[in-house]
Structure formats: C-alpha cells, structure tokens
Amino acid sequence: MIALLVLPFVFALITAFIAGQRGYDLMSWYMIGLPLGPLGFLVALLPRRRHEPEALFGHELQGA
C-alpha cells in the first residue's frame, strides 16, 4: 500500500530530473510525471533544447 502512494512521487522526481538535464521546465514535467508515472519517462526521448539567441528570438530580431 505504501509503495502505491510513494511510487508516483518517485516517478515524478525522476521525470523532472531528466527534463531539467535536457533544458525543460522542472515543475511542469514534475506535474506530468506525477499522474502519468512511467509515461513521464518519454521526456528522455525529447531532443535537447537549444539556448542560442536565434532559437529564442528568431532571425528577424538578430539584425536589429
């Protein structure tokens, strides 16, 4: 019974950690991992986010 209560929190923590390593928002992925459990591990399949200026603002703002 205790495992059923603790396991979703463990999955949520692991999902948030993996998302943070890939550059995604920790809290939103924690909330996704909490109800979905193992399905939250799909974040591991997402590509890494690019933190380059053109990825954030686009090319049209770079020349200004």
C-alpha positions in Angstrom: 0.0 0.0 0.0 2.8 2.4 0.9 4.5 1.7 -2.4 1.4 2.7 -4.3 1.5 6.1 -2.6 5.2 6.7 -2.9 5.9 5.4 -6.4 4.2 8.3 -8.3 6.4 10.8 -6.4 9.5 8.8 -7.3 8.5 8.8 -11.0 7.7 12.5 -10.8 11.1 13.3 -9.4 13.0 11.2 -11.9 11.0 12.7 -14.8 11.7 16.3 -13.5 15.4 15.5 -13.2 15.6 14.1 -16.8 13.7 17.1 -18.1 16.0 19.5 -16.2 19.0 17.9 -17.8 17.5 18.4 -21.2 16.7 22.1 -20.6 12.9 21.8 -20.0 10.9 23.3 -17.1 11.2 21.1 -14.0 7.9 21.9 -12.3 5.8 21.2 -15.4 7.4 17.9 -16.0 7.1 17.0 -12.3 3.4 17.6 -12.7 3.3 15.5 -15.8 5.3 12.7 -14.2 3.1 12.7 -11.1 -0.2 11.4 -12.6 1.3 9.6 -15.6 4.1 7.8 -13.8 6.2 5.8 -16.2 4.8 7.6 -19.2 6.6 10.7 -18.0 9.9 9.0 -18.9 9.0 9.9 -22.5 10.8 13.2 -21.8 14.0 11.2 -22.1 13.2 10.8 -25.8 12.8 14.6 -26.4 15.7 16.4 -28.0 17.8 18.8 -26.0 16.7 22.4 -26.1 19.0 24.9 -27.8 19.8 28.0 -25.8 21.1 30.0 -28.7 19.8 33.5 -29.4 18.2 32.5 -32.7 16.4 29.7 -31.0 14.9 32.2 -28.5 14.1 35.2 -30.7 14.3 34.2 -34.3 16.4 35.5 -37.1 14.4 38.7 -37.8 15.3 40.2 -34.4 19.0 39.4 -34.7 19.8 42.1 -37.2 18.1 45.0 -35.2 
